[in-house]
Amino acid sequence: MAQTALNLVDHVLPPVGLRQFVLTMPFELRARLAYDGQLLGAVARIFADSVLGFYRRRMRDVGGVLGRSGAVTVVQRTNADLRLNPHFHGILLDGVFAAGDDATPVFHPLPSLDTQDVADLLQVIRVRVLNLLERRGVIEDRAELTLLDDGFAEREPALAQLAAAAVSGLAPAGPELRQRPAIALRGQLGVEVAGPLCVTELGFSLHAATQAGASDERGREVLVRYALRPALAQERLQLLDSGLVRIELKRPFRDGTVGVDLDPLSLLCRLAAAVPAPRSHTVRYAGVLGSASKWRALVVPPPPPAAHPQTAATAPSTKRPPTHRCGYRPRVSETNGA
């Protein structure tokens, strides 16, 4: 988390304002998305493309600017209580880059964003995702989100059972030792406003209230670290005298729950479900930050100056473009006083 966040802030994300969009999916789709890498990737592309399209249209209609934005999408797999919940954290450049007088990209920030904008965007994403699921034969009825059998339960019966249980919190990935109402698998028709820049509709939700200014270096790093956070912080685990394991929540649930108690086997089941499928990318780039974008090398931060300039005899004959440089910071060993 820390290394990737520093790499993104120092070498990928331009020094402009950032905004986080968080998209969550209905309960019925979570187990399927968790272990269908191609489907999860397609939904992630729809999410990023829809938000980038919103920025492009808004800046064209309001400011008359024809430009493009960029996004880094991070796939998270669990809730705070480790229930399986594949969802997307999109880190968006809060505006667009447009060609200046000398063809150099110039950033134009988004003037404003209101809850109605977020509601309209959620409806676009929801319709596009449901159209995708219908085309690929994942669902039969979009009104009820009836999933068609993909044979996964026959190929991997234990994993399929584990995924379904990890979504609902029932055995073998539960039960949770707390009182709470049953999970409502369906939402209400029409957009519901859950808070400022936060809306829900038919099990889909979109949150866009978190942002960091261009000059807020600390805020930018915290935002990226939050999107990249691991499934569970070890300091939030506590072994109780009863033999159960308590997951302390960073923020209480709406019903007042501050922790979830699980037997050790149930905890291991949820941890197993939190592991992504092989060859499944959890960080994706789009727009001007995509690897194929001609503007990426022009908008990403410049490389740091070399500590020891190379002489002509030792300098390499060719230089790789900035988009291919490695920006990861090496891990400092404890023997060096880290």
C-alpha positions as CSV (number, residue, x, y, z in Angstrom):
1,M,0.0,0.0,0.0
2,A,2.6,2.5,1.0
3,Q,5.0,1.8,-1.8
4,T,2.3,1.8,-4.5
5,A,0.8,5.0,-3.1
6,L,4.2,6.8,-3.2
7,N,4.8,5.5,-6.7
8,L,1.4,6.9,-7.9
9,V,1.8,10.3,-6.2
10,D,5.4,10.8,-7.2
11,H,5.5,9.3,-10.7
12,V,2.0,8.9,-12.1
13,L,-0.6,11.4,-10.8
14,P,-0.1,14.9,-12.1
15,P,0.0,17.8,-9.6
16,V,-3.7,18.6,-10.0
17,G,-6.8,18.1,-7.9
18,L,-8.0,14.6,-7.3
19,R,-11.5,13.2,-6.6
20,Q,-12.4,9.7,-5.5
21,F,-15.5,7.9,-7.0
22,V,-16.5,4.7,-5.2
23,L,-18.8,2.3,-7.0
24,T,-20.4,-0.7,-5.1
25,M,-22.5,-3.5,-6.7
26,P,-25.6,-5.3,-5.6
27,F,-25.3,-8.3,-3.3
28,E,-26.5,-10.7,-6.0
29,L,-23.5,-9.9,-8.3
30,R,-20.7,-9.9,-5.8
31,A,-19.9,-13.6,-5.6
32,R,-19.9,-13.8,-9.4
33,L,-17.7,-10.8,-9.9
34,A,-15.2,-12.0,-7.2
35,Y,-14.0,-15.0,-9.3
36,D,-14.8,-13.9,-12.9
37,G,-11.8,-11.8,-13.7
38,Q,-12.9,-11.0,-17.3
39,L,-16.3,-9.8,-16.1
40,L,-14.8,-7.8,-13.2
41,G,-12.4,-6.1,-15.7
42,A,-15.2,-5.3,-18.1
43,V,-17.2,-3.7,-15.3
44,A,-14.1,-1.7,-14.1
45,R,-13.7,-0.4,-17.7
46,I,-17.3,0.7,-17.9
47,F,-17.0,2.5,-14.5
48,A,-13.8,4.4,-15.6
49,D,-15.1,5.1,-19.1
50,S,-18.4,6.5,-17.7
51,V,-16.7,8.8,-15.2
52,L,-14.2,10.0,-17.8
53,G,-17.1,10.6,-20.2
54,F,-18.8,12.7,-17.6
55,Y,-15.8,14.9,-17.2
56,R,-15.4,15.2,-21.0
57,R,-19.0,16.2,-21.5
58,R,-19.3,18.6,-18.5
59,M,-16.1,20.5,-19.4
60,R,-17.3,20.8,-23.0
61,D,-20.8,22.0,-22.1
62,V,-19.8,24.3,-19.2
63,G,-16.4,25.7,-20.2
64,G,-16.2,24.9,-23.9
65,V,-13.1,22.9,-23.2
66,L,-12.4,19.8,-25.4
67,G,-10.2,17.7,-23.2
68,R,-9.6,14.4,-21.5
69,S,-9.2,13.3,-17.9
70,G,-7.4,10.4,-16.4
71,A,-8.2,7.7,-13.8
72,V,-6.6,5.1,-11.6
73,T,-9.1,2.4,-10.6
74,V,-8.4,0.2,-7.6
75,V,-10.4,-3.0,-7.1
76,Q,-11.2,-3.7,-3.4
77,R,-12.7,-7.1,-2.5
78,T,-14.1,-6.7,1.1
79,N,-16.1,-4.6,3.5
80,A,-14.7,-3.4,6.8
81,D,-16.0,-6.7,8.4
82,L,-14.3,-8.8,5.7
83,R,-17.5,-9.8,3.9
84,L,-16.8,-10.3,0.2
85,N,-17.7,-7.1,-1.7
86,P,-15.8,-6.5,-4.9
87,H,-16.1,-2.7,-5.5
88,F,-14.1,0.0,-7.2
89,H,-12.2,3.1,-6.0
90,G,-11.6,5.5,-8.9
91,I,-9.0,8.2,-8.4
92,L,-9.9,10.8,-11.0
93,L,-8.1,13.9,-12.1
94,D,-10.7,16.5,-11.1
95,G,-10.9,18.1,-14.5
96,V,-9.5,17.6,-18.0
97,F,-6.3,18.2,-19.9
98,A,-6.6,20.1,-23.2
99,A,-4.1,21.1,-25.8
100,G,-2.6,24.6,-25.2
101,D,-1.3,27.1,-27.7
102,D,1.9,25.1,-28.1
103,A,0.1,21.8,-28.1
104,T,1.3,21.2,-24.5
105,P,-1.5,19.7,-22.3
106,V,-3.0,22.3,-20.0
107,F,-5.2,21.3,-17.0
108,H,-8.7,22.8,-16.6
109,P,-10.3,21.9,-13.2
110,L,-14.0,20.9,-12.9
111,P,-15.9,24.0,-11.8
112,S,-18.4,22.2,-9.6
113,L,-20.0,18.8,-8.9
114,D,-23.4,18.3,-7.2
115,T,-25.5,15.4,-6.1
116,Q,-27.6,15.4,-9.2
117,D,-24.5,15.0,-11.3
118,V,-23.6,11.9,-9.3
119,A,-27.1,10.6,-9.5
120,D,-27.1,10.9,-13.3
121,L,-23.7,9.3,-13.5
122,L,-24.8,6.3,-11.4
123,Q,-27.8,5.7,-13.7
124,V,-25.5,5.7,-16.7
125,I,-23.2,3.2,-15.0
126,R,-26.0,1.0,-13.8
127,V,-27.6,0.7,-17.3
128,R,-24.3,0.0,-19.0
129,V,-23.4,-2.7,-16.5
130,L,-26.8,-4.4,-16.8
131,N,-26.5,-4.3,-20.6
132,L,-23.1,-5.9,-20.3
133,L,-24.4,-8.6,-18.0
134,E,-27.3,-9.4,-20.4
135,R,-25.0,-9.5,-23.5
136,R,-22.7,-12.0,-21.7
137,G,-25.5,-14.1,-20.4
138,V,-24.8,-13.4,-16.8
139,I,-28.3,-12.4,-15.9
140,E,-31.7,-13.4,-17.2
141,D,-33.9,-10.7,-15.8
142,R,-32.4,-7.3,-15.0
143,A,-35.4,-6.4,-12.9
144,E,-34.7,-9.2,-10.5
145,L,-31.0,-9.7,-11.2
146,T,-31.6,-13.4,-11.8
147,L,-28.1,-15.0,-12.3
148,L,-27.7,-17.7,-14.9
149,D,-25.6,-20.8,-14.0
150,D,-22.1,-20.5,-15.3
151,G,-20.9,-23.9,-14.1
152,F,-18.6,-22.4,-11.4
153,A,-20.4,-24.3,-8.6
154,E,-19.7,-27.6,-10.4
155,R,-16.1,-26.8,-11.2
156,E,-15.2,-25.3,-7.8
157,P,-18.0,-26.3,-5.4
158,A,-16.1,-25.4,-2.2
159,L,-14.9,-22.0,-3.5
160,A,-18.4,-21.2,-4.8
161,Q,-20.0,-22.0,-1.5
162,L,-17.3,-20.0,0.3
163,A,-17.8,-17.0,-2.0
164,A,-21.6,-17.0,-1.5
165,A,-21.2,-17.3,2.3
166,A,-18.6,-14.6,2.5
167,V,-21.0,-12.2,0.7
168,S,-23.9,-12.8,3.1
169,G,-21.9,-13.4,6.3
170,L,-23.4,-16.9,6.8
171,A,-21.5,-20.1,7.5
172,P,-18.9,-21.1,6.5
173,A,-17.8,-17.5,6.4
174,G,-19.7,-16.6,9.5
175,P,-21.9,-16.3,11.4
176,E,-21.4,-12.9,12.9
177,L,-22.0,-12.8,16.6
178,R,-24.1,-9.6,16.6
179,Q,-27.7,-8.7,16.2
180,R,-28.6,-7.0,12.9
181,P,-31.6,-7.0,10.5
182,A,-31.5,-9.3,7.5
183,I,-29.6,-8.0,4.4
184,A,-32.0,-6.4,1.9
185,L,-31.0,-7.8,-1.5
186,R,-33.0,-5.3,-3.5
187,G,-33.1,-1.5,-3.4
188,Q,-36.0,0.8,-4.3
189,L,-36.7,2.0,-7.8
190,G,-35.3,5.4,-8.4
191,V,-32.2,7.2,-7.1
192,E,-32.0,7.7,-3.3
193,V,-29.7,10.3,-1.9
194,A,-27.7,8.8,1.0
195,G,-25.6,11.9,1.7
196,P,-23.8,14.8,-0.1
197,L,-22.5,13.4,-3.4
198,C,-23.6,9.9,-2.4
199,V,-26.5,8.1,-4.1
200,T,-27.9,4.6,-4.4
201,E,-30.2,2.9,-6.9
202,L,-31.3,-0.8,-7.0
203,G,-28.3,-2.1,-5.1
204,F,-25.7,0.1,-6.9
205,S,-24.2,3.0,-5.1
206,L,-21.8,5.8,-6.0
207,H,-19.9,8.1,-3.7
208,A,-17.9,11.1,-4.9
209,A,-17.5,13.4,-1.8
210,T,-13.8,12.8,-1.2
211,Q,-11.3,15.0,-2.9
212,A,-7.8,16.5,-2.4
213,G,-6.5,19.7,-3.8
214,A,-3.5,20.1,-6.2
215,S,-1.4,21.7,-3.4
216,D,-2.5,19.3,-0.7
217,E,0.4,16.8,-0.8
218,R,-0.6,15.0,2.4
219,G,-4.3,14.8,1.3
220,R,-3.4,13.3,-2.1
221,E,-1.2,10.7,-0.4
222,V,-3.9,9.8,2.2
223,L,-6.5,9.5,-0.6
224,V,-4.4,7.1,-2.6
225,R,-3.4,5.1,0.4
226,Y,-7.0,4.7,1.4
227,A,-7.9,3.4,-2.1
228,L,-5.0,0.9,-1.9
229,R,-5.5,-0.2,1.7
230,P,-5.3,-4.0,2.5
231,A,-8.3,-6.0,3.4
232,L,-7.6,-5.8,7.2
233,A,-5.2,-4.0,9.5
234,Q,-3.6,-6.4,11.9
235,E,-4.0,-4.1,14.9
236,R,-7.8,-4.3,14.4
237,L,-7.8,-8.0,15.2
238,Q,-8.2,-9.1,18.8
239,L,-8.2,-12.6,20.3
240,L,-10.9,-12.8,23.0
241,D,-10.8,-15.0,26.1
242,S,-13.7,-17.0,24.7
243,G,-11.5,-18.1,21.8
244,L,-13.3,-15.9,19.3
245,V,-11.6,-13.3,17.1
246,R,-12.9,-9.8,17.1
247,I,-12.6,-7.4,14.1
248,E,-12.7,-3.9,15.5
249,L,-14.4,-1.5,13.0
250,K,-12.6,1.7,12.1
251,R,-16.1,3.4,12.0
252,P,-19.2,2.1,13.6
253,F,-22.0,0.7,11.4
254,R,-25.3,2.5,11.2
255,D,-26.8,0.2,13.7
256,G,-24.1,1.0,16.2
257,T,-21.9,-2.1,15.8
258,V,-18.3,-1.3,16.6
259,G,-16.9,-4.9,16.2
260,V,-17.6,-8.3,14.7
261,D,-16.8,-11.5,16.5
262,L,-16.0,-14.6,14.5
263,D,-14.7,-18.1,15.3
264,P,-11.1,-18.6,13.9
265,L,-12.2,-20.9,11.1
266,S,-14.8,-18.4,9.9
267,L,-12.2,-15.7,9.9
268,L,-9.9,-17.8,7.8
269,C,-12.8,-18.5,5.4
270,R,-13.3,-14.7,4.9
271,L,-9.6,-14.1,4.5
272,A,-9.5,-16.9,1.8
273,A,-12.4,-15.2,0.0
274,A,-10.6,-11.9,0.1
275,V,-7.7,-13.2,-2.0
276,P,-8.1,-12.2,-5.7
277,A,-8.2,-14.7,-8.4
278,P,-4.9,-15.5,-10.2
279,R,-3.8,-13.0,-12.9
280,S,-6.5,-10.5,-11.8
281,H,-5.3,-6.9,-12.0
282,T,-6.3,-4.8,-9.0
283,V,-4.9,-1.5,-10.2
284,R,-6.0,-0.2,-13.6
285,Y,-5.2,3.0,-15.6
286,A,-7.4,4.9,-18.0
287,G,-7.7,8.1,-20.0
288,V,-4.5,10.2,-20.2
289,L,-2.9,8.0,-17.5
290,G,-3.4,4.8,-19.7
291,S,-0.3,3.2,-21.0
292,A,-1.5,3.8,-24.6
293,S,-2.2,7.5,-24.2
294,K,0.1,9.8,-26.1
295,W,-0.3,12.4,-23.4
296,R,0.8,10.2,-20.5
297,A,4.5,11.1,-20.8
298,L,3.5,14.8,-21.0
299,V,1.2,14.9,-17.9
300,V,2.9,12.6,-15.4
301,P,5.4,14.2,-13.0
302,P,8.9,14.5,-14.5
303,P,11.6,12.1,-13.2
304,P,13.7,13.3,-10.3
305,P,17.1,14.6,-11.2
306,A,19.9,12.1,-11.2
307,A,22.0,12.1,-8.0
308,H,25.2,11.4,-9.9
309,P,25.2,12.6,-13.5
310,Q,26.5,10.0,-15.9
311,T,29.5,10.7,-18.1
312,A,29.3,10.3,-21.8
313,A,31.3,7.0,-21.6
314,T,28.9,5.4,-19.1
315,A,25.6,6.9,-20.3
316,P,23.2,4.5,-22.0
317,S,22.9,4.8,-25.7
318,T,19.1,5.0,-25.6
319,K,16.7,6.4,-23.0
320,R,13.4,4.8,-22.1
321,P,10.3,7.1,-22.1
322,P,9.0,8.2,-18.6
323,T,6.0,6.0,-18.9
324,H,8.3,2.9,-18.6
325,R,10.4,4.0,-15.7
326,C,10.1,2.2,-12.4
327,G,9.3,4.5,-9.6
328,Y,9.0,2.0,-6.7
329,R,11.0,3.0,-3.6
330,P,13.2,0.2,-2.3
331,R,12.3,-1.3,1.0
332,V,14.7,-0.2,3.7
333,S,15.9,-3.0,6.0
334,E,15.6,-2.8,9.7
335,T,19.4,-3.1,10.1
336,N,19.7,0.3,8.5
337,G,17.5,1.8,11.2
338,A,14.2,1.9,9.3
